[in-house]
């Protein structure tokens, strides 16, 4: 079971929560990568990778990642170098979620371009190929429509596996196709309809078959809010597992009391 933060308003809250869920038995803490709160408030939030670097030194066993980093924030070389740094700082516990980006307000506020959907998916395709190769330790010499790279990250792995790549989205055909080609995990963001989940994973299997990758090479995951009714949550989780979900990210907002996390953990992680 993983913990996912949509809004991370303070590092102190993030650190307290991550230490708690590590002790409770959660295997990962993933946070959103945004520059402004997605609830349209004017509150402050923390930068994603800077805060993960801090957590890397303050935790021991829990995996750390973004869900997800939009392609509009960083070029692929910077993203790969940043993730590699957190991977080293955490002794191999970093993961990297990647997506096309969507939140208009933060792009307008900070003067960041937000191209139309087709171009953002082109950017995602190009970035995934470059980032995956860089993180694998390759010397990448590649020129695409948007990027030119001639670089290596050096021997940062030191025997560790590269950070896994999570492709996040709503299970649209191009997202699934990119996940099959480049990712270690496909995350369906808050898709609760079991039929839609099952259909997305059928498309993933077909895409993997088409390129000769084993079906079990891509983990299947989804995001759920922390439930108020634990009995109903058990039914929902069981149904989603039957549809193929292997990894659940439980989404907590910063104003949700931690005792709800503890109650959940006693039921599902005991």
RAVEN-V212120 format. One line per field, one symbol per residue. psi: psi as a letter, one per 40 degrees, with the letter a starting at -180 (. if undefined). Layout:
psi=???
//
This chain:
psi=hihhhdhgdidddddddddddddeeieihiiigieiheeeieiiiihdddddddddeeiddhihiigihieediiddddddddddddddeffeiihhhieidhddddddefhigiidddddddddddddddddddeeihhghhadeihhgiieafddfeiiihihhhiaeeidddddddddeiehhhhhfhehdddddddddddddddddeeiideehihiihiihidhdddddddddddddeehdhhhhhhieehiddddddddddee.
//
